[in-house]
Amino acid sequence: MTDTAANLRRKIDSAADLKGVVRTMKALAASSITQYETSVLALADYYRTVELGLSASFRASLIAQHADTDLSKTDINESEVEVIGAIVFGSDQGLVGQFNEDIAQFALATLAKLPGQPTIWTVGERVQTRLADAHSKLGAAYNLPTSVIGIAPLIGHLVAQIQQATERQENNQKGSNSPYNTSYGIYVFHNRPTSGALYEPTLQRLLPLDQQWLQSLAEIEWPNSHRPEILCPIGKAERQVNIRTRRALIREYLFISIFRACAESLASENASRLSAMQRAEKNIDDLQEKLGREFNRLRQSAIDEELFDVVAGYELLSQQH
């Protein structure tokens, strides 16, 4: 059925309204990318401070024990790690292409190769649905924040979940009093922005602290010649103070790491949405051009018919006279 000029006009007007919505969503996505990328950069100084604190804590522990072993040797074998928890960041909203499918498949494929059946804490309603379809062992589910301000409370809840899981594991492993020498693992999965593409799925092992991370701590140079000291007699009391300090610093390390993952995931989500809106805008432009040509053709046809009627009427009147 051929469209009439009136129907085509309504379609053209609808396409123009839809293009306005798409432009608005593009602007929101672009502004969101900037704020999340800025928040990641702002973590650098604080992360450096936590690193220095952990380095000082580890070194003080070695000095107190009169040990000269490398910090990296405190790490455990990868095959001995039992993964008990994983955090997967997705999205709550649509128009992000394969964003949730990509990270869900990546997380499931990675966890399937690791020992244990971890509890998966999901951030984002849509990724939770995809993981539930795969019959995964799901834990608490969280909604994504809509701004940078909302990230910190979310990360606080996630760190609390990690603490509860690790405390339960520690209760099952009597005699383990070190916050980093453990045999259980926590992973975080998220999409990270890339220069060549929109994003790429990535993971980070939060616990136990890996060999490369511990080695990097051992190699950190203190920014000045005045190294910190623990003001407590050498012995059991000092070890307890150092352990408590180290636990607090590791909690901050976990907070920063998960905060960065969340911010990078949100930046990737908005980058994917921005790309989708750019494709939609191009499709709308093509549709408007097509509808415009069809509308002009119909209008020209109508004008031609009216001209033919005028000419035919003139010829008829001329023959009558």
C-alpha positions in Angstrom: 0.0 0.0 0.0 1.4 3.3 -1.1 1.7 6.0 1.6 -0.1 9.2 1.1 1.6 12.6 1.5 -0.1 13.1 4.8 1.2 9.8 6.2 4.7 10.6 5.0 4.5 14.0 6.6 3.6 12.4 9.9 6.5 9.9 9.6 8.9 12.7 8.8 7.7 14.7 11.9 8.0 11.5 14.1 11.5 10.9 12.8 12.5 14.5 13.7 11.1 14.1 17.2 13.0 10.8 17.6 16.2 12.4 16.4 15.8 15.1 19.1 15.5 12.4 21.8 18.6 10.6 20.3 20.6 13.8 20.4 19.7 14.4 24.1 20.7 10.8 25.0 24.0 11.4 23.1 24.7 14.5 25.1 23.9 12.7 28.4 26.1 9.8 27.5 29.0 12.0 26.5 28.8 14.1 29.7 28.6 10.9 31.8 31.7 9.5 30.2 33.7 12.6 31.2 32.7 12.5 34.9 33.4 8.8 35.3 36.8 9.0 33.6 37.6 12.0 35.8 36.8 10.1 38.9 39.2 7.3 37.9 42.0 9.8 37.4 41.2 11.4 40.8 41.9 8.0 42.5 45.5 8.0 41.6 46.8 10.1 44.5 44.8 8.3 47.1 45.8 4.9 45.7 49.4 6.0 45.9 48.9 6.8 49.6 47.4 3.4 50.3 50.2 1.7 48.5 52.8 3.5 50.6 50.9 2.6 53.8 50.8 -1.1 52.8 54.5 -1.1 51.8 55.5 0.4 55.2 53.3 -2.1 57.0 54.8 -5.1 55.2 58.3 -3.9 55.7 57.7 -3.2 59.4 56.4 -6.8 59.8 59.5 -8.2 58.2 61.8 -6.1 60.4 59.8 -7.1 63.5 60.3 -10.7 62.6 63.9 -10.2 61.6 63.1 -11.7 58.3 65.0 -11.1 55.1 62.8 -13.0 52.7 61.2 -11.4 49.6 57.7 -10.1 50.1 56.6 -11.8 46.9 57.3 -15.2 48.5 54.3 -14.7 50.8 52.0 -15.3 47.8 50.4 -18.6 47.3 50.1 -20.9 44.3 47.4 -20.0 41.8 46.2 -23.6 41.7 45.6 -23.5 45.5 43.2 -20.6 45.3 39.5 -21.5 45.8 37.4 -18.7 44.3 34.5 -18.0 46.7 33.2 -14.8 45.3 33.0 -12.7 42.2 31.6 -9.2 41.4 30.2 -8.6 37.9 29.4 -5.1 36.7 26.7 -4.7 34.0 24.0 -2.2 33.3 20.5 -1.4 34.5 19.4 0.3 31.2 19.3 -0.8 27.6 20.6 0.7 24.3 24.1 -0.6 25.1 24.5 -3.2 22.4 26.2 -6.4 23.6 27.6 -4.8 26.7 25.9 -7.2 29.2 26.2 -10.3 27.0 30.0 -9.7 26.6 30.8 -9.3 30.3 28.5 -12.2 31.4 30.0 -14.6 28.9 33.5 -13.5 29.8 32.8 -14.0 33.6 31.2 -17.4 33.1 34.0 -18.7 30.9 36.7 -17.5 33.3 35.0 -18.8 36.5 34.4 -22.2 34.8 38.2 -22.7 34.6 38.7 -21.9 38.3 38.2 -24.2 41.3 35.1 -23.9 43.5 31.6 -22.6 42.8 31.8 -18.9 43.7 28.9 -16.7 44.7 28.4 -13.9 42.1 27.4 -10.5 43.3 25.8 -8.6 40.4 25.7 -4.9 39.8 23.1 -4.2 37.1 19.7 -5.7 36.6 20.4 -6.8 33.0 23.6 -8.7 33.6 22.0 -10.4 36.6 19.3 -11.8 34.3 21.9 -13.2 31.9 23.8 -14.8 34.7 20.6 -16.3 36.2 19.8 -17.8 32.8 23.2 -19.6 33.0 22.1 -21.1 36.4 25.0 -19.4 38.3 25.1 -19.2 42.1 24.0 -15.6 42.6 24.3 -13.6 45.7 23.1 -10.0 46.4 22.1 -7.9 43.5 22.7 -4.1 43.3 21.5 -1.3 41.1 24.1 0.9 39.4 24.5 4.5 40.6 23.4 7.3 38.3 26.3 9.6 39.2 29.8 9.5 40.7 28.3 10.5 44.1 26.4 7.2 44.3 29.4 5.0 43.6 30.9 5.2 47.2 27.8 3.8 49.0 27.6 1.0 46.5 31.3 0.0 47.0 30.8 0.2 50.8 28.1 -2.6 50.5 30.3 -4.7 48.2 33.3 -4.4 50.5 31.0 -5.5 53.4 30.0 -8.5 51.3 33.6 -9.4 50.8 34.4 -9.1 54.5 31.6 -11.3 55.4 32.6 -14.0 52.9 36.3 -13.9 54.0 35.4 -13.9 57.7 33.4 -17.1 57.2 36.3 -18.6 55.3 38.7 -17.6 58.0 36.5 -19.2 60.7 36.8 -22.5 58.7 40.6 -22.1 58.6 41.8 -21.9 62.2 45.1 -20.3 62.9 45.1 -18.1 59.8 45.9 -14.6 61.3 47.3 -13.0 58.2 45.0 -10.8 56.0 46.9 -11.6 52.8 48.2 -15.2 53.1 44.9 -17.0 52.4 43.7 -19.7 50.0 40.5 -18.1 48.8 39.9 -15.7 46.0 37.7 -12.8 45.1 37.4 -11.6 41.5 35.9 -8.5 39.9 34.7 -8.5 36.2 33.8 -5.3 34.3 34.1 -3.7 30.9 37.0 -1.2 30.6 37.2 1.6 28.0 39.8 1.1 25.3 41.3 3.5 22.7 40.9 1.2 19.7 37.4 -0.1 20.6 34.5 1.0 22.8 35.4 -1.4 25.6 36.9 -4.8 26.5 35.9 -7.3 29.2 38.6 -7.5 31.9 39.1 -9.0 35.4 41.1 -8.4 38.5 41.8 -10.8 41.3 41.2 -8.8 44.5 42.1 -11.6 46.9 44.5 -13.2 47.7 47.0 -10.5 46.8 49.0 -11.7 43.9 52.8 -12.1 43.6 53.2 -9.2 41.2 51.3 -6.8 43.4 53.3 -7.8 46.5 56.5 -7.5 44.6 55.6 -4.0 43.4 55.0 -3.1 47.0 58.4 -4.3 48.0 60.0 -2.2 45.3 58.3 1.1 46.3 60.7 3.7 47.4 59.6 6.0 50.3 59.2 9.6 49.0 61.7 10.9 51.6 64.5 9.7 53.9 62.2 9.5 57.0 60.7 6.1 56.9 57.6 5.4 59.2 58.0 3.3 62.3 55.4 1.5 64.4 55.5 3.0 67.9 55.0 -0.2 69.8 57.4 -2.6 71.5 58.6 -5.5 69.3 56.6 -8.6 70.0 53.1 -9.9 70.0 51.5 -6.5 70.6 53.3 -5.0 67.6 52.2 -7.8 65.4 48.6 -7.4 66.4 48.8 -3.6 65.7 50.4 -4.2 62.4 47.8 -6.8 61.4 45.0 -4.4 62.2 46.7 -1.6 60.3 47.3 -3.9 57.4 43.7 -5.0 57.3 42.5 -1.4 57.3 44.8 -0.6 54.4 43.7 -3.7 52.5 40.1 -2.6 52.9 41.0 0.7 51.4 42.8 -1.1 48.6 39.7 -3.1 47.9 37.5 0.0 48.0 39.7 1.8 45.5 40.0 -1.2 43.2 36.2 -1.8 43.1 35.5 1.9 42.8 37.7 2.1 39.8 36.1 -1.0 38.2 32.6 0.5 38.7 33.6 3.9 37.3 35.3 2.2 34.3 32.3 0.0 33.7 30.0 3.1 33.8 32.2 4.9 31.4 32.2 1.9 29.1 28.4 1.6 29.3 28.0 5.2 28.3 30.5 4.9 25.5 28.6 1.9 24.2 25.3 3.9 24.5 26.9 6.9 22.8 28.0 4.7 19.9 24.5 3.2 19.7 23.0 6.6 19.6 25.4 7.7 16.8 24.3 4.7 14.8 20.6 5.5 15.5 21.1 9.1 14.5 22.7 8.0 11.2 19.8 5.6 10.5 17.3 8.4 11.3 19.1 10.7 8.9 18.9 8.0 6.2 15.3 7.5 6.9 14.5 11.2 6.8 16.3 11.4 3.4 14.3 8.5 2.1 11.0 9.8 3.4 11.8 13.3 2.1 12.5 11.9 -1.4 9.2 9.9 -1.3 7.3 12.9 0.0 8.7 15.2 -2.8 7.9 12.5 -5.4 4.3 12.3 -4.2 3.9 16.1 -4.0 5.4 16.5 -7.5 3.0 13.8 -8.8 0.1 15.6 -7.3 1.3 18.9 -8.8 1.7 17.2 -12.2 -1.8 15.7 -12.0 -3.3 19.1 -11.2 -1.4 20.7 -14.1 -2.7 18.0 -16.4 -6.2 18.6 -15.3 -5.8 22.4 -15.9 -4.4 21.7 -19.4 -7.1 19.2 -20.2 -9.8 21.6 -19.0 -8.3 24.4 -21.1 -8.2 22.2 -24.2 -11.8 21.1 -23.6 -13.0 24.7 -23.3 -11.0 25.7 -26.4 -12.7 23.0 -28.5 -16.1 24.1 -27.3 -15.5 27.6 -28.5 
